[in-house]
Amino acid sequence: MKMLTADMTKLLDKLYNLRGEDSIVLSKMEKERELATETKERTTSEKATLQEKIESLTEEERVLGDQGENLVTALSNIKTEDFKTVLDKLKIDFNPDKLSEQISKSLPETINKVQEETKSAQDELVKVETEMNTAIATIEELAIRKDEALENQSRLNEYFELALNGNINITRDSITSLLEKFDFNEDECREAAKILMFPEDALYEYEERLKNAEQPGKSISEVFAEAKENVENEPEEMKEEDTPMSPKDELISLLTELGFDYLDFTNNDLEKILANYNENDLRHNVEFAKNNNIKLDIFIDSVELLYDKEFEQKINQLLEVGKEPFDIYLNPGVLIKYDNSKLEDMINTLRDSGLDPRKVPLIAY
């Protein structure tokens, strides 16, 4: 069993955070939603205020125009001689012509200022509406993203439950494609896939520490801090001490040596190989496939062929009747379906029927 290192602990801390209600992904979305909601409420209020202002300014412009025109008309109909006595006695300087000229000069400037203020308010309204609509769209988008995040979280928890129960049969690609949605980088995805596919290496120990963290008086962070300190303070010779390899570790080491990425195999695949394990057969079959230009992926899709003692004989029979290595690679089911004797019988049956085994597609065998 491999030691739960500080790096593994850090990665598992991140993974376990994503599993819970306080997930950093969900928390970030909630903060974004709160900010967008505040923006929506603020801009909605600002929009109403600006609309009232624009309405008021528009009415003011209309009244100024109407009243100014009416006033100029009224002044043009007044003759100062008709009111000379009262104006003189009251000492009022009233000059309709002068007033009319002043109104005709000042009124357009005043109306223009109101129009400019209206235009400014309208421009501001466009900005506020854009900000408001963006906030509304963000809220709607976050609702969709949250549903997706909860679905991804559910899948992640499912993978962990399967791993903790020793029943995980999920491919590396399935795990890494899920973790990429949580913005894990390539190295993190690969390491996390190892942890889940081979829980005995680190996950079980981490889970045990979590259970210990539930003891009164200690927080999870304190337990992990103590564990990290123990690892860092451990004597160097103990850290580097070799531990006996388990059969699974030995198999993984052999697969890696032969050119496989062992994470392409599920845990069940590895258990199946171990149940029929013979290192010589495995090495021989892989080397034979390489020498005959048959891609190693044939073993990933059909692990039974790794320990098939008749693998070479069956391949040779198919090559002798004219089958191409690529054709064999695409149809591994034939190698699984027949043992060497039955495959020979099948080929002879085709010949007895007047058929050329080379021309009969392997999928029809």
Stockholm file with secondary structure:
# STOCKHOLM 1.0

chainA/1-365         MKMLTADMTKLLDKLYNLRGEDSIVLSKMEKERELATETKERTTSEKATLQEKIESLTEEERVLGDQGENLVTALSNIKTEDFKTVLDKLKIDFNPDKLSEQISKSLPETINKVQEETKSAQDELVKVETEMNTAIATIEELAIRKDEALENQSRLNEYFELALNGNINITRDSITSLLEKFDFNEDECREAAKILMFPEDALYEYEERLKNAEQPGKSISEVFAEAKENVENEPEEMKEEDTPMSPKDELISLLTELGFDYLDFTNNDLEKILANYNENDLRHNVEFAKNNNIKLDIFIDSVELLYDKEFEQKINQLLEVGKEPFDIYLNPGVLIKYDNSKLEDMINTLRDSGLDPRKVPLIAY
#=GR chainA/1-365 SS CCCCCHHHHHHHHHHHHHHSTTCHHHHHHHHHHHHHHHHHHHHHHHHHHHHHHHHHHHHHHHHHHHHHHHHHHHHHTCCGGGGHHHHHHTTCCCCHHHHHHHHHHHHHHHHHHHHHHHHHHHHHHHHHHHHHHHHHHHHHHHHHHHHHHHHHHHHHHHHHHHHHTTCCCCCHHHHHHHHHTTTCCHHHHHHHHHHHHSGGGTHHHHHHHHHHHTSTTCCHHHHHHHHHHHHHHSCHHHHTCCCCCCHHHHHHHHHHHTTCCGGGSCHHHHHHHHHTCCHHHHHHHHHHHHHTTCCTHHHHHCGGGGGCTTHHHHHHHHHHTTCCHHHHHHCTHHHHHCCHHHHHHHHHHHHHTTCCTTTSCGGGC
#=GC SS_cons         CCCCCHHHHHHHHHHHHHHSTTCHHHHHHHHHHHHHHHHHHHHHHHHHHHHHHHHHHHHHHHHHHHHHHHHHHHHHTCCGGGGHHHHHHTTCCCCHHHHHHHHHHHHHHHHHHHHHHHHHHHHHHHHHHHHHHHHHHHHHHHHHHHHHHHHHHHHHHHHHHHHHTTCCCCCHHHHHHHHHTTTCCHHHHHHHHHHHHSGGGTHHHHHHHHHHHTSTTCCHHHHHHHHHHHHHHSCHHHHTCCCCCCHHHHHHHHHHHTTCCGGGSCHHHHHHHHHTCCHHHHHHHHHHHHHTTCCTHHHHHCGGGGGCTTHHHHHHHHHHTTCCHHHHHHCTHHHHHCCHHHHHHHHHHHHHTTCCTTTSCGGGC
//
